[in-house]
């Protein structure tokens, strides 16, 4: 008997959370996560990482944006850097470096730093890409080192996104007998109980209530 009361309390707690969480409107665009790249001047390594990330993400169909910031930003992108980027097919137009802010950091899903310390402590995930070849001394070597890191990061984010989608779109099927019996003890009519294949019992009941 004590075990049944515990299971009932758990299920009811999850149901309350489900009911009180507002659903996103169908026409409301989903928020696109951002990877923030930060280097000292915001005009070379972080900029190159941003451009390479955007290129790789577009190629892989990954809905993640990128931004470049500097801890002590240059007033403009150096001429030699613009020329090198243009040779690689990148047109940055009137883009100029920007100082990193706490708001930038808090708003990012992931922050990648190049040999710098951030101005404040935040809860955002931080990944350090320190010790890479200096792009100013050897553009090709520096670019290729950053590109290799970017490709791995995009692959990791794509796998994570696919895993998340697979959990969200599991098939909804009529509940199994055990789920129907348990929901009946909670007073939930069997015709309203459905479950997502592979989900735990309490989540199956939440799906059933959500479909009423």
SULCORFEN-V651410 format. One record per residue. N is the residue number from 1. RES is the residue in one small letter. NEAR is the number of other C-alpha atoms within 10 Angstrom. D_CENTER is the distance of its C-alpha to the mean C-alpha in whole Angstrom. Layout:
[[N & RES & NEAR & D_CENTER] [N & RES & NEAR & D_CENTER]]
//
This chain:
[[1 & x & 5 & 43] [2 & x & 6 & 41] [3 & x & 7 & 38] [4 & x & 11 & 38] [5 & x & 10 & 38] [6 & x & 10 & 35] [7 & x & 14 & 33] [8 & x & 15 & 34] [9 & x & 11 & 33] [10 & x & 12 & 29] [11 & x & 19 & 29] [12 & x & 15 & 30] [13 & x & 12 & 28] [14 & x & 14 & 25] [15 & x & 19 & 27] [16 & x & 11 & 27] [17 & x & 11 & 23] [18 & x & 16 & 23] [19 & x & 12 & 25] [20 & x & 8 & 25] [21 & x & 8 & 21] [22 & x & 8 & 21] [23 & x & 8 & 20] [24 & x & 9 & 18] [25 & x & 8 & 21] [26 & x & 7 & 21] [27 & x & 6 & 21] [28 & x & 7 & 18] [29 & x & 8 & 15] [30 & x & 9 & 12] [31 & x & 8 & 10] [32 & x & 12 & 8] [33 & x & 14 & 5] [34 & x & 18 & 7] [35 & x & 23 & 8] [36 & x & 24 & 11] [37 & x & 30 & 14] [38 & x & 34 & 17] [39 & x & 27 & 21] [40 & x & 22 & 24] [41 & x & 23 & 25] [42 & x & 28 & 22] [43 & x & 25 & 24] [44 & x & 27 & 24] [45 & x & 28 & 22] [46 & x & 26 & 19] [47 & x & 27 & 20] [48 & x & 22 & 20] [49 & x & 24 & 17] [50 & x & 23 & 15] [51 & x & 21 & 18] [52 & x & 21 & 17] [53 & x & 25 & 14] [54 & x & 21 & 14] [55 & x & 14 & 17] [56 & x & 18 & 15] [57 & x & 22 & 12] [58 & x & 13 & 15] [59 & x & 9 & 17] [60 & x & 12 & 15] [61 & x & 9 & 14] [62 & x & 18 & 10] [63 & x & 15 & 9] [64 & x & 19 & 7] [65 & x & 17 & 10] [66 & x & 22 & 11] [67 & x & 22 & 14] [68 & x & 28 & 17] [69 & x & 27 & 19] [70 & x & 26 & 22] [71 & x & 18 & 23] [72 & x & 15 & 27] [73 & x & 19 & 26] [74 & x & 17 & 29] [75 & x & 12 & 30] [76 & x & 15 & 30] [77 & x & 19 & 28] [78 & x & 13 & 31] [79 & x & 9 & 33] [80 & x & 11 & 33] [81 & x & 17 & 29] [82 & x & 18 & 29] [83 & x & 13 & 32] [84 & x & 13 & 30] [85 & x & 19 & 27] [86 & x & 12 & 29] [87 & x & 10 & 31] [88 & x & 9 & 27] [89 & x & 9 & 27] [90 & x & 15 & 25] [91 & x & 13 & 26] [92 & x & 13 & 25] [93 & x & 7 & 28] [94 & x & 7 & 28] [95 & x & 11 & 25] [96 & x & 17 & 26] [97 & x & 20 & 24] [98 & x & 20 & 23] [99 & x & 17 & 23] [100 & x & 23 & 20] [101 & x & 15 & 20] [102 & x & 12 & 18] [103 & x & 8 & 17] [104 & x & 15 & 15] [105 & x & 26 & 14] [106 & x & 15 & 13] [107 & x & 15 & 11] [108 & x & 21 & 9] [109 & x & 16 & 5] [110 & x & 18 & 7] [111 & x & 23 & 11] [112 & x & 21 & 13] [113 & x & 22 & 17] [114 & x & 19 & 20] [115 & x & 14 & 23] [116 & x & 17 & 23] [117 & x & 13 & 22] [118 & x & 19 & 20] [119 & x & 11 & 22] [120 & x & 8 & 21] [121 & x & 10 & 20] [122 & x & 11 & 17] [123 & x & 7 & 14] [124 & x & 13 & 11] [125 & x & 13 & 10] [126 & x & 18 & 13] [127 & x & 12 & 14] [128 & x & 14 & 17] [129 & x & 17 & 19] [130 & x & 12 & 22] [131 & x & 8 & 25] [132 & x & 15 & 25] [133 & x & 17 & 28] [134 & x & 15 & 28] [135 & x & 18 & 28] [136 & x & 14 & 31] [137 & x & 9 & 33] [138 & x & 10 & 32] [139 & x & 18 & 29] [140 & x & 14 & 29] [141 & x & 15 & 29] [142 & x & 18 & 26] [143 & x & 20 & 24] [144 & x & 14 & 24] [145 & x & 17 & 23] [146 & x & 22 & 20] [147 & x & 18 & 19] [148 & x & 11 & 20] [149 & x & 14 & 17] [150 & x & 21 & 15] [151 & x & 16 & 16] [152 & x & 11 & 15] [153 & x & 16 & 11] [154 & x & 18 & 11] [155 & x & 15 & 12] [156 & x & 11 & 10] [157 & x & 16 & 7] [158 & x & 18 & 9] [159 & x & 13 & 11] [160 & x & 12 & 8] [161 & x & 14 & 8] [162 & x & 12 & 12] [163 & x & 11 & 12] [164 & x & 11 & 10] [165 & x & 11 & 12] [166 & x & 11 & 15] [167 & x & 13 & 15] [168 & x & 10 & 15] [169 & x & 10 & 18] [170 & x & 13 & 20] [171 & x & 12 & 24] [172 & x & 13 & 26] [173 & x & 12 & 29] [174 & x & 17 & 32] [175 & x & 22 & 32] [176 & x & 14 & 34] [177 & x & 10 & 37] [178 & x & 10 & 36] [179 & x & 19 & 33] [180 & x & 22 & 36] [181 & x & 15 & 38] [182 & x & 18 & 36] [183 & x & 23 & 35] [184 & x & 13 & 39] [185 & x & 11 & 39] [186 & x & 13 & 37] [187 & x & 9 & 39] [188 & x & 16 & 36] [189 & x & 14 & 38] [190 & x & 17 & 37] [191 & x & 11 & 37] [192 & x & 18 & 34] [193 & x & 24 & 32] [194 & x & 23 & 30] [195 & x & 25 & 27] [196 & x & 22 & 24] [197 & x & 16 & 25] [198 & x & 11 & 24] [199 & x & 13 & 23] [200 & x & 11 & 25] [201 & x & 18 & 28] [202 & x & 20 & 27] [203 & x & 17 & 24] [204 & x & 25 & 26] [205 & x & 27 & 28] [206 & x & 22 & 25] [207 & x & 19 & 25] [208 & x & 23 & 29] [209 & x & 17 & 29] [210 & x & 14 & 26] [211 & x & 9 & 28] [212 & x & 9 & 31]]
//
